[in-house]
Amino acid sequence: MKDRRKFLKNAGSTALFASLGSSFFISCDDASDDASPNPPDNNVPEEGYSVDGNVYTIYLTHSSFSNLQSAGGWKRFDEGAMLLVNVGQNIIRAFSNACPHQGCKTSWSYSNEKFNCGCHGAIFDNSGNIITGPGGTGDLTSHNAVLKDNVLTVTK
């Protein structure tokens, strides 16, 4: 019985290759060389950004950052400890996400061209300047941000 299974297994594989012929395997191989209609952008990391020392390269074509392509779009970028905002005219600004009052990092919102720290109510304009807030609150720490061809480079 064991020999019969072994024979059928080997004979079945041989019969499959004989019936399909080698052209099937060659044509499948050739098909992989065809360009897909929407090839993925191999230059964009899976996360949408890369880090080299204190330089962050952020790809606005990635779904995590695509809202920064439009004026008024913003993002709390926790992995980079930044707040990012598109202020229009192809300008994106980058700030530390640590509120100068007590270092709160995770309670930010943005509306009407203002950042709002939800920890203690500090409000900053989209240039990072303090508008109102508790005593001891200064301006947001600004980072150098350069936008070119949907790639934002931020140096901290």
C-alpha positions as CSV (number, residue, x, y, z in Angstrom):
1,M,0.0,0.0,0.0
2,K,2.9,2.4,0.9
3,D,4.6,1.7,-2.4
4,R,1.4,2.3,-4.3
5,R,1.0,5.8,-2.7
6,K,4.6,6.7,-3.5
7,F,4.1,5.6,-7.1
8,L,0.8,7.6,-7.5
9,K,2.4,10.6,-5.9
10,N,5.4,10.5,-8.3
11,A,3.4,9.6,-11.3
12,G,0.8,12.3,-10.6
13,S,3.5,15.0,-10.5
14,T,5.1,13.7,-13.7
15,A,1.7,13.6,-15.4
16,L,0.9,17.2,-14.3
17,F,4.2,18.5,-15.7
18,A,3.7,16.6,-18.9
19,S,0.1,17.8,-19.4
20,L,0.9,21.5,-18.7
21,G,4.2,21.5,-20.5
22,S,7.1,23.8,-19.8
23,S,5.5,26.8,-21.6
24,F,3.1,27.2,-18.7
25,F,5.9,27.8,-16.3
26,I,7.8,30.0,-18.7
27,S,4.8,32.2,-19.4
28,C,4.1,32.6,-15.6
29,D,7.7,33.7,-15.2
30,D,7.4,36.2,-18.1
31,A,4.2,37.6,-16.6
32,S,6.0,38.8,-13.5
33,D,8.1,41.1,-15.7
34,D,5.1,43.1,-16.9
35,A,4.8,46.5,-15.3
36,S,1.7,46.8,-13.2
37,P,-0.7,49.8,-14.0
38,N,0.0,51.4,-10.6
39,P,3.4,50.2,-9.4
40,P,4.1,51.0,-5.7
41,D,6.5,53.8,-5.0
42,N,9.5,51.8,-3.8
43,N,11.2,54.9,-2.4
44,V,8.5,55.5,0.3
45,P,9.1,53.5,3.5
46,E,6.1,51.5,4.8
47,E,5.7,53.9,7.7
48,G,5.7,56.9,5.4
49,Y,8.9,58.5,6.8
50,S,12.5,57.7,7.5
51,V,15.0,59.0,10.1
52,D,18.7,59.6,9.7
53,G,20.1,61.1,12.9
54,N,18.1,64.3,13.6
55,V,16.7,64.5,10.0
56,Y,13.2,63.2,9.3
57,T,12.2,62.6,5.7
58,I,8.4,62.5,5.4
59,Y,6.5,61.4,2.3
60,L,3.3,63.3,1.9
61,T,2.1,60.8,-0.7
62,H,1.8,58.2,2.1
63,S,-1.7,57.9,3.5
64,S,-0.4,58.7,7.1
65,F,0.8,62.1,5.9
66,S,-1.5,62.9,2.9
67,N,-3.6,65.5,4.7
68,L,-0.5,67.7,4.9
69,Q,-0.8,68.2,1.1
70,S,-3.6,70.7,1.6
71,A,-3.5,74.1,3.3
72,G,-4.8,73.7,6.9
73,G,-3.9,70.0,7.1
74,W,-2.0,69.1,10.2
75,K,-0.6,66.0,12.0
76,R,0.5,65.2,15.5
77,F,3.5,63.1,14.5
78,D,4.3,61.3,17.8
79,E,7.0,59.1,16.4
80,G,9.0,62.2,15.5
81,A,7.7,64.2,18.6
82,M,6.4,66.9,16.3
83,L,3.4,68.9,15.3
84,L,3.2,69.5,11.5
85,V,1.0,72.0,9.8
86,N,0.5,73.1,6.2
87,V,0.1,76.9,6.4
88,G,-0.5,77.3,2.6
89,Q,1.7,78.6,-0.2
90,N,3.6,75.3,-0.2
91,I,4.9,75.9,3.3
92,I,4.8,73.3,6.1
93,R,5.9,74.1,9.6
94,A,7.2,71.7,12.2
95,F,7.2,72.2,15.9
96,S,8.0,70.1,19.0
97,N,4.9,68.4,20.3
98,A,6.0,69.2,23.9
99,C,4.0,72.1,25.3
100,P,6.3,74.6,26.8
101,H,4.2,74.9,29.9
102,Q,4.6,71.4,31.3
103,G,5.7,69.2,28.4
104,C,2.3,67.7,27.6
105,K,2.7,65.9,24.2
106,T,-0.5,64.0,23.4
107,S,-3.4,66.3,23.8
108,W,-3.2,68.6,20.8
109,S,-5.9,69.8,18.4
110,Y,-5.7,72.3,15.5
111,S,-8.5,74.6,14.2
112,N,-8.8,78.1,12.9
113,E,-5.0,78.3,12.3
114,K,-4.3,77.6,16.0
115,F,-2.8,74.7,18.0
116,N,-4.6,74.0,21.2
117,C,-2.9,72.1,24.1
118,G,-5.7,70.2,25.9
119,C,-3.6,69.7,29.0
120,H,-3.9,73.2,30.4
121,G,-5.5,75.3,27.6
122,A,-2.5,76.9,26.0
123,I,-3.1,78.2,22.4
124,F,-0.5,78.9,19.8
125,D,-0.7,80.4,16.3
126,N,0.5,78.4,13.3
127,S,3.9,80.1,13.6
128,G,4.3,78.5,17.1
129,N,3.8,81.8,19.0
130,I,1.9,81.7,22.3
131,I,-1.5,83.4,22.1
132,T,-2.8,82.5,25.5
133,G,-2.0,80.0,28.2
134,P,-1.0,79.4,31.8
135,G,1.9,81.3,33.4
136,G,5.3,80.2,32.2
137,T,4.2,79.1,28.8
138,G,6.5,80.2,25.9
139,D,6.4,79.7,22.2
140,L,6.5,76.2,20.6
141,T,10.0,75.0,19.7
142,S,10.3,75.3,15.9
143,H,12.2,72.9,13.6
144,N,13.6,73.6,10.1
145,A,11.2,72.2,7.6
146,V,11.7,72.1,3.8
147,L,9.1,70.8,1.3
148,K,10.0,69.7,-2.2
149,D,8.0,67.5,-4.5
150,N,5.7,66.1,-1.7
151,V,8.8,65.2,0.4
152,L,9.1,67.1,3.7
153,T,12.5,67.2,5.3
154,V,12.6,68.2,9.0
155,T,15.8,68.8,10.8
156,K,15.5,68.9,14.6
